Amino acid sequence: MSHLLPLSRVAKLINQPRHKLQEVIRSGLLATFDGMVELDELLRMFPDVKWDDDAEFRRVQEIKDKAFAKRVYENVLPDKEVLAARLTELGDEYAAARTLLLHYGNVMAWLDEKIDEFDEEASAETHHALHSVRAFLLRNLAEMPPDALLAQAAIAQERILKVMSAHVTIQPSGHEFIVEGNDTLLDAALRNGISLNYGCSNGNCGECKARLVSGEVKKVRAYDYMMKQADKDAGVILLCAYAPVNDVVIETNVEGAHAIPVQQISAKVKSVEIFNPQMAALHILTPRSQRLRYLGGQSIEVSIDGGRGRYAIASCPCEDRNIELQIPHRPGDVLADAVFTALKAGDTVALEGPFGEFVLDEDSPRPVIFLAFGIGFAPIKSLVQHAMSLELAESIDLHWVADEAGHYQDNLCRTWADALDNFNYVPHAQPDDLDAVLEAIVLDYPDLHRFDVYAAGTAAQLDRARAHFVRQGLPEVRWFAGAIDA
């Protein structure tokens, strides 16, 4: 019987990002069956994987988490009822396997008796054939298959993953993600950068309703929303209140930039980080009951004591309630003056947004070039982290052309490059001749037609960059630009 594994779980088992696995599949080197990988195929393609050694993967994952400015999660157990249900299911699988083995043993005993029965009246030729069959069966049953130990280790690790986590597929978009620890379906989707519809996130509004297509879920958080009987009969659940017991398929819409409503939120300052006299980061924490829904690359308006401005969000949608804005210190900017001189942790800020359509094309598996001009790094940072969390891009190249503020998060970019094997970072000093810098960048990509390019800067910078990239062979439909104020 085939042992089939979903792609997201295979990626975890072989300690590789999902985009690497998809490259191997697209090349035809690894066969899939309805989006699943057969265990024998996995062992054939990755014979050198150390199934019991994930230390290096954990090290890279920790660097990646720190690079995203996320808290590093402890390896917490799932909710006790979910854990009990998963262990029960694992016990049922074990019992079924034992029963099947006993059945196979009975079949072999029956075959042995039949061979003796047929042998009593058999000719010499038939006698030889029967004993050859018996010898063949005994020899092959006694021999350990060459990949048996690898298969045993892989299945054991996959079973541990199934106890500690569950695989989720979203229809009709095809998005996949893993729910770990005691996360709800909504928590895990947002942490993986998948934009689902939700409102309060605590079971009052019903905005996160979705239909359970297959699999089993458990309610892990109480909610007050009154579900209609018709919805209950159709298998509708609240994503903020349920966790998966096993691998599940849910039906719901993944939100695009057009579908996310403008929200008004009163939030608190978490901290102010001064990079240098020209640039600071404002870290904001939204209420638990009113998180900001947005996509990487979008912007929001901020109001503080009479100061108001619209800024690109520099954080990833996967960072839960934490929002980062990067504020340039411009003369006469009341809000910027407050950030650099007076604002402190606990102060209240008003947020409105999100705005803009400078977002990722999540249907594209192509390699990506991100191009940031000066403070255009803020939306590019958000897009980079969103792309990393989705693990869709074949490769990511980041070019940052500095202005007077310099490469104020250079260490962060270098950390990404150190932690991720598909990430390349190229800083460029503030140029005297911008066209020369752009020409040098595009000449590094003789196969530019294969890429998607996301650029953020002033309108003039974007126009000049677009001309260079299109002239070098980039299809215009793969040029995505986000203009910022000079």
N, C-alpha and C positions, 0 to 999 in steps of 0.2 A: 504494500500500500504506500503511495507517495506521501511524503511529508512536505507540505507546502507552507511557505513562509511569506508574509507581506513584505514589500520592499523596505518600508521604514524600519521594520524589525531586523531585516537582513543587514541594513546599513549599520545598525547598532552592534550586531553580532560580529561584523568584520571590521568594526571601528573605522568606518569610512563615511564621509558625507554622502548624502543621497545622490547628489549630482554626479559623483564619481561612479556610483553603481549604475546610474542611468546611461552614462557614457558607454560602459561596457555592454549594456543591453542594446543600445542603438547600434553599436558596432557589430552586433550579431554573435559576439563571443559567449554571451550568457542567455540562455533561453528562458522565457517566462510563460506562464500559463494563466490567462485571465488576470494578469497583473501580479501573479505570485511566482516565487522562485522555488523550485524543487530542491530538496536537501542534497541529493546526489549531484545536481548541477552546481550547487554552491561549493561543495567539497572539491569538485573537479576544477572549478575556476580559481578557487582560493585555497590551494593545498597547504600553503605555508602560514595560514592564520593561526596564531596562538590563542586557542579558545579560552584558556584559563588565565591569560595575562592581558589585562586592560589598563595597566598603570599608565602607559604613555597616552592612551586615549583620554583617561581622566585628567592627566596633566594639561593636555591641550584644551579640553573642555573647560577646565578651571580658568585658564588664561583667557579663553573666549568669553566666559561669563564675566570676568573682571573687566575685560575690554569693553563689554557692553554696559558697564557700570551697573550690572544687576547684582543683587545679593546672591551669594553662592549658596544654593539650597542644600540642606542636609538631606541625606538619603533616607527620608522619612518613610515609614510604612503607610500603606493605604488605610483608609477608614476601616475600622475593625470588622464591620459587616461585609464590606467589599472584600477584604482580605479573607474572611471566612468563606465567602462564596467562591473566591478564586481557588482556595485550597480544596474546597469540596469538589469543584470541577476538575482540578488536577487529580484528586483521588478517584473520581469517576473514570477519568482517562486511563489511569493506572489499572483500575479494576478491569476495564474493557480490554486493555492490552494483555493482562494476565489471562483473562478468559479466552482471548483469541489464541494465545500461546498454548493453553491447555487443549483447545480444540485442535490445533495443528499437531500436538503430541498424540492425541487420540487418532487423528487421521493417519499419522505415520505408523502407529501400532496396527491399525486396520490394514494398511498397505503391507506391512510385514507378514501379517497372518494370511492375506490373499496371495502373496508370493509363495508362501509355504504350501498353500492349498493348490495353487496352479502347478507347483513344481512336482507334486506327487504323480501326476500322469503326463508330465511333459516329456518331449523328446530331448535328446542331448543338446540340440541347437537351442530349443526354448529354455532348457535348464541353464545354459550358459548366459542367454540374454537376461533371464530373470535375476540371476546372481550378479550380473554386471550392473543392472539397474539398482539392486540393493546396495552394492558396493559404492556406486556413484552417490546415492542418497546419503549413506552413512558417512562417506568421506566429506561431502560438502556440508553436511550438518555439523560435523566435528571441527571443520576448519573455520578459523576466524577470518571473515572478509577483510581485505587489506585496509579499507577505510572505516572499519567498525569502531575503532577507538576514537577516531576523529568524529564520526557521526554521533557516538555516544556523548562526547564532550560538547558538541554543538547543540544537540537536543537538550542536554542538561542545562546549558547556559540559556537556551531559548525558553525553557520551562521556568527558569528563575525570572527572566524578563517578563514572562506572562503573569507571574504572581505579583511582581512589583509594578507592572505597567500594563496598559492595554492600547491596542492599535485602533485608531478611528479613521474612517473614510467618510468624506462628505459628498453627498450627491446633490445636484448634478455636476458640481464643479470638479470633482475628482481630487480635491485636496486631501492630504493624509497628515496625521500627526499622532504623537504618542502622549498618553496621559500617564503621568508618573505620580508617585506618592499619594497624597490625599487631595489632589486637585480635582475640581469639577471639570466637566466637559468644556464649559466656557473659559475657565481659568487656563486650561491647557491650550485651547485654541488661540487665545490672545497671546499667551507666552510664546507660541510658535509663529506669531506674526500673521495669523489668519483673522481677517476682519469679519466677525459675525455680528449680526444685529443683536443689540442688547440695550437695556436702559439702566435700571437701578442696580443690577447684578446681585441683588439680595432677595429675589423672590416676590417682589411686590407688583411689578408692572406687567409681566408676561411678554415683554418684547423679545426675549430669547427663546421663544417656543420653537421646537423642531420635532420632526417625526422620526421615531425610532424605526428604522427599516429592518434591521436584524441585530442580533446580539441581545445581551441582558444588561440592564442598568440598575443601580440602587440609589435611593434618595439618601443623600448625606447631609443636606442642609434643609432646615424647615423653611416653608414659604407660605405667604398669605394669599397669593393669587388664586382666585377661584377658577379652576379649569372646567370648561364645559364638558358635559358627558360625551358629546360627539367627538371632541378632541381626544378625550381619554380612550374612547373606542378605537380611534384612528392611530393610537400609539404616540400621541404628542406628549412631550416632556419639556420641562424647563432646564435649559442647559446649565444655568447657574446653580441648580439644586441637585443634580444627578451626576454620579460618577459611573464609568463603565466597569462592569464585572469582568467581561471578556472582550474580545475584539468586536466592535460594533460598526454599523453603517447608519448614519443619520442623514436626513433630508432637510436641508435649509439653504438659504442663499448666503453666499460670500459677498460682502458689500464692496462695491466700487466707489470711486470718488463721488460720483453723482448721487449715490444712494445715501450717503452719510449726512444726516441733518446738521445744520448749524446749532450748536449748543451754547448755553450761557452757564458758566460755572464759577462759583466763588471758591477759590483755592488758597492754600497757604504756601508761603515761601519756605522751602526746605533749607536752602543755603545759597550764598552768592560766591562764585569762584572767579577771582580776578586773574586772568591769564597774563595780562600786561596792561599798560595804560590805555591801549586802544580797544581791548576786547575783554568781555566778561561773560560768564555763563550764569544764568538765573535758573536754579533748580526749584521746581514747583511740585507740590504733592496735592493731588486732587482728593476729594472725599471718597470714602469707600463706596458710598451709595451713588456717586455721580462721577465716574471716571470719564475722561475725554476719549471719545471715539475718533480716530483719525488714521490716515495712511502715511507711510514714510514719504517725505517730500512736501507735505502740506504745511500750511501756516495758520497762526492764530493771532487775534488781536488781544493785547494786554492793557489793562488800565490800572494805574497806581497813583492815587492822590493827585488827580488832575493830569497826570501824564498818560499818554496813550500811544500805542504803536503796534504795527503788524510785523510779526517776525516769523521766519521759518522755524518749524520745530526741528530740533537737532537730535532728538531721542527716537528710539524705535517704538512702534506700537506694541512690541512684545515686552516693554518695560512696565507694564501694569499701570499704576497710578503716577509714576514718576515722569515728569516732563522737563526737558531741558530746552532753554532758549539761549541763543548766543547774541549778546547785545553789544553793538559797536558804540564807542563813546564819541558821539558827534556833538559839536557845539550847538547849544540851544535846545537840545533834546531833553525835555524835563524828565521823561521816564528813564533815560540812560543815566542822567545825573543822579537820580534816586538809587539806581542799581549800584553805581560806583561809590556812592557816599553815604547813603542813609538806610537802605533796605536791609533788613535783618531777618533771621529765621523766625517764623511765626507770624509775620506780617501777612495781611490779606491782599490778594490780587484778584481782579476780575478777568475771566477768560471768555472769549467768544470765538467760535470757529467749529470745525476747521474750514479753511478756504483753499482753493487751488486744485489743479488737476495734474500737477507735476508728480506723478506716482509711477510705480513699477508696472511694467507689462508682465503680469504674473503668468501669462500663458507662454512666455518666451523662454526656451531653454538655452538661448544663445549666450556666448561669453559677453561680458559687460565691461565697458570703459566708463568710469566716472571722472568727470572733469570739473574741478572746483576753482573758481577765480576768487581769491581773497576770502571775504566773509560769506561767499557762496558755499563755503565748506559746510555750513550748518545744515541746509537741506540735503546736501550730498551725504553727510554723515548719517542722517536719518535713513536715507535710501540704502546706503551700504549695509547698515545694521539690519534693515528689513530684508534685504537680499540674503544676508547671511542666515537669518533666522528661518527663512523659507527654504534655503539650500537648493535653489533651483538653477542658479547660474553655473555654467561650465567653468568659468573663471571670472575673477574680478580684478581689474586694474584701476588704481586710483591715481590720478594726476592732480596735484594741488599747486596752482600757480599763486604765489604769495603776493600780498599787497603790504602796506606799511605795518599791518598787525602781525605779519610773519606767519610761520606755521605754528600757531599757538597750541595745537594738539598733536604735534609731531610725534611725541612718545606713544600716544594712543595708536596712531596709524602704523608705527613700527611694531607695536605689539600685535596688531592684527596680522601683519606680514609674517611675524615670527610664529604665530599660533596656527595659521591656516595655510595649507599647502597650495591652495588655488588663489591666493591673494597676493597682489604685487603693488607696492606703493612707490611712487616716484614724485618727490617734492621738487618744485621748480622755484628758484629765487625770483624776487620781484624783477620783472624784465624791463630792460630799456627798449627792446624790440619784441613786442608781443607776437608779431607774425613769424619771426624766426623761431620762437619757442613752439608755436603751434605747428609750424612746418616740421620741426624735429619730432614732435609727438606723433603726427600722422605717418611719418616715414617709418616709424617703428612697427607699423601694422600694414604689411603688404596685402593681407587678406582682410581688409577692413569691411568688406561686404558681409562677413560672417558675424559682425558685432552689433550690439545695441549700444548707443552712447547717450549718457545722461549728463547734462552740463548745467551749472548754475553760476551766474555772474550778472553783470550789468547787460543791458540790451545791446550795447555796442560790442562788448566782449563776445557775447553769444553769436552775434551776426558774423563777426570775423572768424570765430571758431567753426561755425557751421559751414562757411564757405570752404575752409581748408579740408574738413572731413568729407564733405560731399564730393569735392574735386578729387580726393584720393580714392573714392569708390564706395563711401558709405551711402546706402539707400536713404533717401530723405525721410521715409516713413520710420526709420530706426534712429532718428535724431530727436531726443526729448530734451526740452530746455525749460529752465525755471529762472525767470528774470528777477533780480533783486534791485533795491534802490542803491544808487551810487553812494 
